[in-house]
């Protein structure tokens, strides 16, 4: 019930929403908490919360497996903070929700109209969590008009089809739209624990020639100073044709805490193409390029 509720809230203009991970009014199980945290990692409001009189719901009160699964997705949440923050900025500018039904982006695909157990997190990430007790596989619909890349395995899938995704308890089916850029951060236990001076850009190439762009936003995360122009904005353009040409431009640089490094990670690179960064040829090391700003 919580997934269609969150999507409907987003469509209704209430984008900052979430649920009590694990449920509030009744005793939770380790399986339910493990599956629920896989959804919560992508919701704007993400918390484990339960009522007085119910069993203790901290992950470590169940078993080691439950604790490790919760750690895995809490870590993923913190790594995705730059992407989620960009979505919050987009929401303020346009009203587009963070958690959205597939039909929001794929209105010409009638197969998306009544799907309520999958959602998009922004334009680029599709999440299809397991919502039935005991299930270890998930029937996933991938919208047509693009290809989708398995977040965990890197496998490519055509859109416009259903696939069966193996989903043991520690695996939530997650897919990234081809020709996407996902900004990420380092793992941390809380915001501000570590100095976040490196921007990590996960680039997901398409199999065919393409050109795509992403704008990343950064401010102090606390005040309204951004309304007075105190923020940074970074524009990344990828041209994937005969060569792979990356352009990285700083459009605005007025927030004092600036990135000192950028790491470009090239996913699903299957051909030996020359790669340039701002017009200069560069070499990959472990599918990555690192630069100092």
C-alpha positions as CSV (number, residue, x, y, z in Angstrom):
1,X,0.0,0.0,0.0
2,X,2.8,2.4,0.8
3,X,4.3,2.5,-2.7
4,X,1.1,3.7,-4.5
5,X,0.5,6.1,-1.6
6,X,3.9,7.7,-2.1
7,X,3.5,7.9,-5.8
8,X,0.1,9.5,-5.5
9,X,1.3,12.0,-2.9
10,X,4.1,13.0,-5.3
11,X,1.6,13.5,-8.2
12,X,-0.5,15.6,-5.8
13,X,2.3,18.0,-5.0
14,X,3.5,16.5,-1.7
15,X,7.0,15.4,-2.8
16,X,8.6,15.2,0.6
17,X,7.0,12.0,1.8
18,X,7.9,8.6,3.2
19,X,6.7,5.9,5.4
20,X,7.7,4.3,8.7
21,X,10.2,1.7,7.5
22,X,9.1,-1.6,8.9
23,X,5.6,-0.4,9.7
24,X,4.3,1.5,12.7
25,X,1.4,-0.3,14.5
26,X,2.3,-4.0,14.5
27,X,5.3,-6.2,15.0
28,X,7.7,-6.4,12.1
29,X,9.7,-9.4,10.9
30,X,13.3,-9.4,9.6
31,X,12.1,-10.1,6.1
32,X,9.6,-7.2,6.1
33,X,12.2,-4.8,7.5
34,X,14.8,-5.9,4.9
35,X,12.4,-5.4,2.0
36,X,11.0,-2.1,3.3
37,X,14.4,-0.5,3.8
38,X,15.0,-1.2,0.1
39,X,12.1,1.1,-0.7
40,X,12.9,3.6,2.0
41,X,16.5,4.2,0.7
42,X,14.9,6.0,-2.3
43,X,12.1,8.0,-0.5
44,X,12.7,11.6,0.4
45,X,11.8,10.9,4.1
46,X,13.6,7.7,5.2
47,X,13.3,6.5,8.8
48,X,12.7,3.4,10.8
49,X,9.9,4.1,13.3
50,X,7.4,2.1,15.3
51,X,4.8,2.4,18.0
52,X,5.2,1.9,21.7
53,X,4.2,-1.6,22.6
54,X,5.5,-3.2,19.5
55,X,8.7,-5.2,19.3
56,X,12.1,-3.5,19.0
57,X,12.6,-2.6,15.4
58,X,16.3,-1.7,15.2
59,X,17.9,-3.9,12.5
60,X,20.3,-5.5,15.0
61,X,17.4,-6.8,17.2
62,X,16.5,-9.3,14.5
63,X,19.6,-11.2,13.2
64,X,22.9,-10.6,11.4
65,X,21.4,-11.0,8.0
66,X,18.8,-8.3,8.6
67,X,21.5,-6.0,10.0
68,X,23.8,-6.4,7.0
69,X,20.9,-5.8,4.5
70,X,19.9,-2.6,6.3
71,X,23.6,-1.5,6.3
72,X,23.8,-2.1,2.6
73,X,20.8,0.1,1.7
74,X,21.5,2.8,4.2
75,X,25.0,3.1,2.7
76,X,23.4,3.2,-0.8
77,X,21.1,6.0,0.4
78,X,24.1,8.1,1.6
79,X,25.9,7.6,-1.7
80,X,22.9,8.7,-3.6
81,X,22.4,12.0,-1.6
82,X,23.8,14.2,-4.5
83,X,21.3,12.7,-6.9
84,X,18.4,13.0,-4.5
85,X,19.4,16.6,-3.7
86,X,19.4,17.4,-7.4
87,X,15.9,15.9,-7.6
88,X,14.7,18.1,-4.6
89,X,16.1,21.2,-6.5
90,X,14.2,20.1,-9.6
91,X,11.1,19.6,-7.6
92,X,11.3,23.2,-6.3
93,X,11.8,24.5,-9.8
94,X,9.2,22.4,-11.7
95,X,7.1,20.5,-9.2
96,X,8.3,17.2,-10.5
97,X,8.1,14.6,-7.7
98,X,11.1,12.6,-6.5
99,X,9.1,9.3,-6.3
100,X,7.0,9.0,-9.4
101,X,4.9,6.3,-11.2
102,X,6.3,5.0,-14.4
103,X,3.5,6.7,-16.4
104,X,4.9,10.2,-15.3
105,X,7.8,9.7,-17.7
106,X,6.2,7.2,-20.1
107,X,2.7,8.4,-20.9
108,X,2.8,6.8,-24.4
109,X,3.4,3.4,-22.9
110,X,0.0,2.1,-21.9
111,X,1.6,-0.8,-20.0
112,X,2.8,1.7,-17.3
113,X,-0.7,3.0,-16.5
114,X,-1.6,0.5,-13.7
115,X,1.7,-0.5,-12.4
116,X,1.8,0.3,-8.6
117,X,4.7,-1.9,-7.4
118,X,7.4,-0.1,-9.2
119,X,8.5,3.5,-9.2
120,X,10.9,5.9,-10.8
121,X,13.3,7.9,-8.6
122,X,13.8,10.9,-10.8
123,X,14.3,10.3,-14.6
124,X,17.1,7.8,-14.4
125,X,16.5,5.2,-11.7
126,X,13.7,2.5,-11.8
127,X,13.1,0.6,-8.6
128,X,11.0,-2.6,-8.5
129,X,11.0,-3.8,-4.9
130,X,9.8,-7.2,-3.8
131,X,6.4,-6.7,-2.0
132,X,5.2,-10.2,-1.4
133,X,6.3,-12.4,1.5
134,X,8.8,-15.1,0.7
135,X,9.3,-14.1,-2.9
136,X,12.9,-14.4,-4.3
137,X,12.1,-13.3,-7.9
138,X,10.3,-10.2,-9.2
139,X,8.5,-9.7,-12.5
140,X,9.7,-6.3,-13.6
141,X,8.3,-4.2,-16.4
142,X,10.8,-1.9,-18.2
143,X,9.2,1.0,-20.1
144,X,9.6,1.1,-23.8
145,X,11.6,3.8,-25.7
146,X,14.9,3.2,-24.0
147,X,17.2,0.4,-22.7
148,X,17.7,-0.3,-19.0
149,X,20.9,-1.3,-17.2
150,X,20.8,-3.6,-14.2
151,X,22.3,-1.5,-11.3
152,X,23.9,-4.6,-9.7
153,X,25.1,-6.6,-12.7
154,X,25.5,-4.1,-15.5
155,X,23.3,-6.3,-17.8
156,X,21.4,-4.4,-20.6
157,X,17.7,-5.0,-21.2
158,X,15.4,-3.7,-23.9
159,X,12.5,-1.6,-22.8
160,X,8.9,-2.5,-23.5
161,X,9.1,-5.9,-21.9
162,X,8.7,-7.8,-18.7
163,X,11.7,-9.6,-17.3
164,X,12.1,-11.9,-14.3
165,X,14.8,-10.6,-12.0
166,X,16.3,-12.9,-9.4
167,X,15.8,-11.1,-6.0
168,X,17.2,-12.9,-3.0
169,X,16.5,-11.1,0.3
170,X,19.5,-8.8,0.0
171,X,18.7,-7.7,-3.6
172,X,16.2,-5.0,-4.7
173,X,15.7,-4.9,-8.4
174,X,17.1,-1.5,-9.5
175,X,17.7,-0.4,-13.1
176,X,19.3,2.7,-14.6
177,X,18.1,4.2,-17.9
178,X,20.7,4.2,-20.6
179,X,22.3,7.6,-21.4
180,X,22.1,8.7,-17.8
181,X,24.5,10.4,-15.3
182,X,24.1,9.6,-11.6
183,X,26.1,11.9,-9.2
184,X,27.1,10.0,-6.1
185,X,29.0,10.6,-2.9
186,X,31.3,8.6,-0.6
187,X,29.8,6.3,2.1
188,X,29.2,8.0,5.4
189,X,27.2,7.4,8.6
190,X,25.6,10.8,8.6
191,X,25.6,14.0,6.5
192,X,28.8,15.9,7.4
193,X,30.7,13.0,8.9
194,X,33.4,13.2,6.2
195,X,34.6,16.0,4.0
196,X,32.7,15.6,0.7
197,X,35.2,17.3,-1.6
198,X,34.9,14.7,-4.4
199,X,32.1,14.5,-6.9
200,X,31.5,11.0,-8.3
201,X,29.7,10.8,-11.6
202,X,28.5,7.4,-12.7
203,X,28.0,7.6,-16.5
204,X,25.7,5.0,-18.1
205,X,26.4,4.8,-21.8
206,X,23.8,3.8,-24.4
207,X,24.6,1.1,-27.0
208,X,23.8,3.4,-29.9
209,X,25.2,6.9,-30.7
210,X,23.8,9.4,-28.3
211,X,24.4,12.8,-26.6
212,X,23.1,13.5,-23.2
213,X,23.5,16.1,-20.4
214,X,23.2,16.4,-16.7
215,X,23.3,19.5,-14.4
216,X,24.4,18.9,-10.8
217,X,23.6,21.4,-8.1
218,X,25.3,22.0,-4.7
219,X,24.6,24.5,-1.9
220,X,25.0,24.5,1.9
221,X,22.0,22.2,2.4
222,X,20.7,24.3,5.4
223,X,19.9,27.9,4.6
224,X,18.0,29.8,2.0
225,X,21.1,31.5,0.7
226,X,20.7,29.7,-2.6
227,X,17.8,32.0,-3.3
228,X,20.4,34.8,-3.3
229,X,22.6,33.0,-5.8
230,X,24.9,31.2,-3.3
231,X,25.2,27.8,-4.9
232,X,27.4,25.9,-7.4
233,X,26.2,24.4,-10.7
234,X,28.1,21.8,-12.8
235,X,27.1,20.8,-16.3
236,X,28.2,17.5,-17.7
237,X,27.6,16.6,-21.4
238,X,28.4,13.2,-22.9
239,X,28.7,12.6,-26.7
240,X,28.9,8.9,-27.3
241,X,29.5,8.5,-31.0
242,X,32.7,7.6,-32.9
243,X,34.6,8.7,-29.7
244,X,33.3,9.4,-26.2
245,X,33.6,13.1,-25.6
246,X,33.0,14.4,-22.0
247,X,32.5,18.1,-21.3
248,X,32.6,19.3,-17.7
249,X,31.7,22.9,-17.2
250,X,31.3,24.9,-13.9
251,X,28.4,27.2,-14.7
252,X,28.2,28.8,-11.2
253,X,30.7,28.7,-8.4
254,X,29.5,31.0,-5.6
255,X,29.1,28.5,-2.7
256,X,32.3,28.3,-0.6
257,X,32.6,24.6,-0.2
258,X,33.6,23.5,-3.6
259,X,34.6,20.1,-5.0
260,X,38.3,19.7,-5.4
261,X,38.1,16.4,-7.3
262,X,35.8,14.8,-9.9
263,X,35.7,11.1,-10.6
264,X,34.0,9.9,-13.9
265,X,33.0,6.2,-13.8
266,X,32.2,4.9,-17.3
267,X,29.6,2.0,-17.0
268,X,28.8,-0.6,-19.7
269,X,31.7,0.4,-21.9
270,X,31.9,-2.3,-24.5
271,X,34.1,-0.9,-27.3
272,X,37.6,0.5,-27.4
273,X,36.7,4.1,-28.1
274,X,39.0,7.1,-27.6
275,X,37.8,9.2,-24.7
276,X,38.3,12.9,-24.4
277,X,37.6,15.2,-21.4
278,X,37.2,18.9,-22.4
279,X,38.9,18.2,-25.6
280,X,41.9,16.3,-24.3
281,X,42.4,12.6,-24.7
282,X,42.4,10.7,-21.4
283,X,43.0,7.1,-20.4
284,X,40.7,5.0,-18.2
285,X,41.9,3.3,-15.1
286,X,39.5,0.7,-13.8
287,X,36.8,2.3,-16.0
288,X,37.4,5.7,-14.3
289,X,38.9,9.1,-14.8
290,X,39.9,11.4,-11.9
291,X,40.7,15.1,-12.2
292,X,41.5,17.8,-9.8
293,X,39.6,21.1,-10.0
